[in-house]
Amino acid sequence: MVKPTGFLLYPQEPPPYRPVEERVHDYQEVEQFLPTERLEIQAARCMDCGIPYCHAFGCPVVNRIPDWNDMVYRKQWRKALTLLHATCNLPEITGRICPAPCEAACTLAINQPPVTIRHIELQIVEMGWREGWIRPEPPPRKTGKKVGIIGSGPAGLAAAQQLARKGHEVVVFEKAGLIGGLLRYGIPDFKLEKWVIDRRLEQMRAEGVVFETSVNAGTDISVRYLRRTFDALVIAAGATVPRDLPVPGRELPGIHYAMDFLTQQNMMIGGEEVPEQERITAAGKRVVVIGGGDTGSDCVGTSRRQGAREIHQFELLPEPPEERSLHNPWPTWPVIMRTSSSHQEGCTRLWSVSTKEFLGGPDGVERLRCVLLDWSEPDRNGRSTFREIPGSEFTMQADLVLLAMGFVHVEHGPLVRDLDLALDPRGNLAVDSDLMTTAPGVFAAGDSMVGASLVVRAIDFGRKAAAGVNRYLAGR
């Protein structure tokens, strides 16, 4: 096991970040690496618990966290990499952007800072790339079966790699101009530089995966063609329908979905053309971001780099406590106050705010009419209700409003309609235990079948969908 007394001897040392005054002038990653010798000490804090909740409860892909922590502490990095890749296809992605539910479930987190699991994971895989240990793993033989994957986000990429390594011929269709889906277009470069994705794609191409870009499956190519060409299909199109805010004035210019804003910036950084007249920019503007999650935080950081005059972020929910409440015990995800790297760069955060109306004119939005909310104490099921506080109405000036309130479900377009796929009550694709939809041979993975969730969870469902496809093809 890892050093038995390590958690008593060594304090937690989180990874360093680039200085705010430096990083707000570029889009390079803000997080830096701990030196290797200090990281090995951090791995020594892992207790190798009798029941490792980090592995069994906290991690959707069930990473073998105590095992690779042990290998890092013993300087057996290549063995650590083998253990890491056994459960996760994209650890260089999760090591950068995962919110680390594993750390929240770490036994130390009961009353101490947890093991820095996410950063250890990142350094394991980056060591593998530097040392040349990560190479293509083409299958020894081909099965003669063809699988089409629709969507190239984390679920689609994980499914594609798993299926290609089983010997199937895999083609990934992506409607955008470049491969990566949410990873490329939805996550800012200051959290995930896109060469990280391209490096893994080269490995996958060498393993036989074929990528087809600028192809909208169901529209550019018909469902009839897909069914005729492929022995199985995997829909990994994500939950791309954003949640709207249908209040008076919503149609005013200057009110945009967060993903449209983030996608444009990522496209320009990646060298893709965005017409000048269509560009959404925060430069010199008073920005209001509605929504307090990760997407809203990404909008804050991007607005800051574009030169926003001022930034406010509204959240409907009340301000979280600094520590867990009685209704939120370990090892569940802690609903506590979090400050992201983007928040550290400068914005004003307002809680318990409901937007009632957008006000402005033909030139665009000018201000928001809002009201404060009073939330009740959680009931025995942890649920709260709210009421508007009389006399609490206020207005906020804004030249740009970004709606970052999450996503509803997968797009119910020609692909879903022509395949006649059943939906669950929330509008997601209905699947069985093998993640097969109601159309035989058509599987779903990631957000398309569970709604908007974590990247690491999408990877897990991509792997499970690939396993379901294998069983289906073997049965055929």
SVG drawing of the C-alpha trace seen along z (x, -y; Angstrom):
<svg xmlns="http://www.w3.org/2000/svg" viewBox="-44 -51 56 66">
<polyline fill="none" stroke="black" stroke-width="0.4" points="0.0,0.0 0.9,-3.7 2.9,-5.1 0.5,-4.2 1.2,-7.4 1.5,-9.7 -1.7,-11.5 -0.4,-12.4 3.0,-13.5 2.3,-15.6 -0.2,-18.4 -2.1,-18.7 -0.3,-20.7 -2.7,-21.7 -1.2,-22.4 -0.1,-26.0 -1.9,-28.5 -0.4,-31.1 -0.7,-34.7 -4.0,-36.4 -2.3,-39.5 -0.5,-37.3 -3.1,-34.8 -6.0,-37.1 -4.1,-38.4 -4.0,-35.0 -5.9,-31.7 -3.2,-29.3 -4.0,-26.9 -4.0,-28.5 -3.1,-25.4 0.6,-24.4 2.3,-21.1 3.7,-20.3 7.3,-19.1 7.5,-15.3 9.2,-14.7 6.5,-16.8 3.7,-15.0 5.1,-11.6 4.8,-13.0 1.2,-13.9 0.5,-10.3 1.8,-9.2 -1.2,-10.8 -3.4,-8.1 -4.3,-5.6 -5.4,-2.7 -8.6,-2.5 -10.4,0.7 -13.3,-0.6 -11.9,-3.2 -14.9,-5.5 -12.9,-7.5 -12.9,-4.5 -16.2,-2.8 -18.4,-5.8 -16.8,-9.0 -15.4,-8.0 -17.8,-7.3 -15.2,-5.3 -14.2,-3.5 -10.5,-4.4 -8.2,-2.3 -7.1,-5.3 -5.3,-3.7 -3.4,-1.4 -2.0,-4.1 -1.3,-6.3 0.8,-3.5 2.7,-3.1 3.4,-6.9 4.7,-6.9 7.0,-4.0 8.1,-5.7 6.7,-3.0 5.0,-5.5 4.6,-3.1 2.6,-0.7 0.5,-3.6 -0.2,-4.6 -1.3,-1.0 -3.7,-1.0 -5.1,-4.4 -5.7,-3.5 -7.4,-0.3 -10.5,-2.4 -10.2,-5.7 -9.6,-6.5 -9.0,-10.2 -7.2,-10.8 -5.4,-13.9 -8.8,-15.4 -10.3,-14.4 -7.0,-15.3 -7.5,-18.9 -11.3,-19.6 -13.0,-17.0 -14.5,-18.5 -13.0,-15.4 -15.9,-13.8 -13.3,-11.2 -11.7,-13.8 -15.0,-14.7 -15.4,-11.0 -11.8,-10.5 -11.9,-9.2 -9.6,-12.1 -12.3,-14.5 -14.3,-13.6 -12.2,-16.1 -9.1,-16.9 -8.1,-18.1 -8.4,-15.1 -5.7,-13.5 -5.0,-15.5 -6.2,-12.7 -7.1,-14.7 -3.6,-16.3 -1.9,-13.0 -4.0,-11.4 -2.9,-14.3 0.7,-13.9 0.6,-10.1 -0.7,-10.4 1.5,-13.4 4.5,-11.3 3.3,-8.6 3.2,-11.0 6.7,-12.4 8.3,-9.0 6.7,-7.6 4.8,-4.9 1.5,-5.9 1.4,-4.4 -1.3,-3.2 -2.9,0.2 -4.3,1.5 -6.2,4.8 -4.4,8.0 -7.3,8.9 -10.4,7.3 -14.0,8.5 -15.4,7.3 -18.1,5.4 -18.7,1.6 -19.8,-0.8 -20.9,-4.4 -20.6,-6.8 -22.5,-10.1 -20.8,-12.8 -17.1,-13.2 -17.3,-14.4 -16.0,-12.4 -18.6,-9.6 -18.1,-9.2 -14.3,-9.2 -14.3,-6.7 -16.7,-4.4 -14.7,-4.7 -11.4,-3.8 -12.9,-0.8 -14.6,0.5 -11.6,0.0 -9.4,2.0 -11.9,4.8 -11.2,5.0 -14.3,3.3 -14.2,0.7 -15.2,-2.6 -16.3,-5.8 -17.0,-8.9 -19.3,-11.6 -19.0,-15.2 -21.2,-18.0 -18.7,-20.7 -15.5,-21.4 -13.1,-19.8 -13.3,-16.7 -13.8,-17.0 -17.4,-18.1 -17.9,-19.7 -14.2,-19.2 -13.1,-21.4 -15.9,-23.9 -17.4,-24.2 -14.4,-24.2 -12.1,-27.3 -8.5,-26.9 -7.5,-28.3 -8.8,-25.1 -8.0,-22.7 -5.7,-23.6 -6.8,-21.8 -3.4,-20.2 -4.3,-17.9 -7.2,-16.5 -5.3,-16.4 -2.6,-14.3 -5.0,-11.6 -6.8,-11.7 -3.6,-10.9 -3.3,-7.7 -6.9,-6.8 -6.4,-7.3 -3.4,-5.0 -5.7,-2.4 -8.0,-2.6 -10.7,-5.1 -11.9,-7.2 -13.2,-10.7 -15.7,-12.5 -16.2,-16.2 -18.8,-18.7 -21.3,-15.8 -24.7,-16.2 -25.9,-12.6 -29.6,-12.4 -29.5,-15.5 -26.3,-15.4 -26.5,-11.6 -29.8,-9.8 -30.8,-7.3 -31.4,-4.8 -27.7,-5.2 -26.5,-4.7 -28.6,-1.6 -27.5,-0.2 -23.8,-0.9 -23.2,0.0 -23.8,3.1 -24.4,0.9 -24.7,-2.8 -23.8,-4.7 -25.5,-8.1 -23.2,-10.3 -24.5,-13.6 -24.7,-15.2 -27.5,-17.2 -27.2,-20.2 -30.6,-21.9 -30.0,-24.8 -32.3,-25.8 -34.0,-29.1 -35.3,-32.0 -38.7,-32.9 -39.3,-36.3 -40.3,-39.6 -37.6,-41.1 -35.8,-37.8 -35.8,-38.6 -33.6,-41.8 -30.2,-41.8 -27.3,-41.1 -28.9,-38.1 -27.1,-34.9 -26.8,-31.3 -23.5,-30.7 -22.4,-27.9 -22.7,-30.2 -20.4,-32.6 -17.9,-30.0 -17.9,-28.2 -17.1,-31.3 -14.1,-32.1 -12.8,-28.5 -13.3,-28.6 -11.3,-31.7 -8.5,-30.4 -8.5,-27.2 -8.2,-29.2 -11.8,-28.6 -13.5,-31.6 -16.3,-33.5 -17.8,-36.3 -17.2,-39.7 -20.9,-40.6 -21.8,-37.4 -19.2,-37.7 -20.4,-37.9 -17.9,-39.9 -17.7,-41.2 -15.0,-43.8 -15.9,-47.0 -19.3,-45.8 -21.2,-45.3 -21.7,-41.5 -24.3,-39.6 -24.0,-35.8 -27.1,-34.1 -26.2,-30.7 -23.7,-29.8 -22.3,-26.5 -19.1,-25.6 -20.5,-27.0 -21.2,-30.3 -17.7,-30.4 -16.2,-29.7 -18.2,-32.7 -16.8,-34.9 -13.2,-33.9 -13.7,-34.4 -15.4,-37.8 -12.5,-38.9 -10.0,-37.9 -12.0,-39.7 -11.9,-42.9 -15.3,-43.2 -15.9,-46.5 -17.6,-44.7 -19.0,-41.2 -21.9,-40.1 -22.9,-36.5 -26.4,-35.7 -27.4,-32.4 -31.0,-31.4 -30.0,-29.3 -28.9,-30.7 -25.2,-31.2 -23.8,-27.8 -22.2,-27.3 -18.5,-27.2 -18.8,-23.6 -21.2,-20.7 -24.7,-20.9 -26.3,-18.1 -28.3,-17.3 -25.1,-16.9 -22.9,-14.3 -19.7,-12.7 -19.1,-11.0 -21.8,-12.7 -20.8,-15.7 -20.4,-18.7 -22.7,-21.6 -20.4,-24.3 -19.0,-27.6 -16.6,-27.2 -14.4,-29.9 -13.1,-28.9 -10.0,-30.3 -12.3,-32.5 -14.0,-34.0 -10.5,-34.8 -9.9,-36.9 -12.7,-39.3 -16.5,-39.3 -19.4,-40.1 -21.5,-37.1 -25.1,-37.5 -27.2,-34.7 -30.9,-34.1 -31.7,-36.2 -34.5,-35.7 -34.6,-37.6 -38.1,-38.9 -37.6,-41.0 -35.0,-42.2 -35.3,-45.9 -33.8,-47.7 -34.4,-48.9 -33.6,-48.1 -29.9,-48.5 -30.0,-45.8 -30.5,-44.9 -29.7,-47.7 -30.7,-46.3 -32.4,-43.5 -35.2,-43.7 -34.7,-41.2 -36.0,-40.2 -34.4,-38.5 -35.6,-35.1 -36.1,-33.7 -35.3,-30.0 -36.8,-27.6 -34.8,-25.2 -34.4,-21.8 -37.0,-19.2 -36.1,-15.6 -35.4,-14.9 -33.1,-17.8 -35.5,-19.9 -36.1,-23.6 -38.8,-26.0 -38.5,-29.7 -40.6,-32.9 -40.0,-36.3 -39.1,-38.8 -41.6,-41.8 -39.9,-45.1 -36.6,-43.5 -36.8,-44.3 -33.8,-45.9 -32.3,-46.6 -28.9,-45.8 -27.3,-47.5 -26.0,-45.1 -24.9,-45.3 -24.4,-41.6 -26.3,-38.8 -25.2,-35.2 -27.6,-32.4 -25.7,-29.6 -28.5,-27.7 -27.7,-24.3 -29.0,-22.0 -32.3,-20.2 -31.8,-17.1 -30.5,-15.7 -31.7,-17.5 -34.9,-15.8 -34.0,-16.2 -34.2,-14.0 -31.8,-11.4 -34.0,-10.8 -37.3,-11.1 -36.3,-8.9 -34.9,-6.2 -38.2,-6.4 -36.3,-6.4 -38.3,-6.4 -37.6,-9.1 -37.7,-9.1 -39.8,-11.6 -37.0,-14.2 -36.5,-14.0 -33.4,-11.8 -33.0,-8.7 -34.4,-5.7 -32.0,-2.7 -31.8,0.8 -29.1,2.2 -26.8,2.5 -27.5,-1.1 -29.3,0.0 -32.2,-2.3 -35.6,-1.1 -34.2,-0.6 -32.2,2.7 -28.5,2.1 -28.7,-1.6 -27.0,-2.5 -26.7,-5.8 -24.0,-7.1 -23.3,-10.0 -25.5,-13.1 -27.8,-12.0 -29.2,-9.3 -28.8,-10.9 -28.9,-14.6 -26.1,-17.1 -23.5,-15.6 -19.8,-15.3 -17.2,-14.5 -15.9,-11.6 -19.5,-10.2 -19.7,-10.5 -16.5,-8.6 -17.9,-5.8 -21.1,-5.6 -19.1,-5.6 -17.2,-2.6 -20.4,-0.8 -22.0,-1.5 -19.0,0.0 -19.3,3.1 -23.0,3.3 -22.2,3.0 -19.7,5.8 -22.3,8.1 -24.8,7.2 -22.4,7.9 -21.3,11.1 -25.0,12.2 -25.6,11.3"/>
</svg>
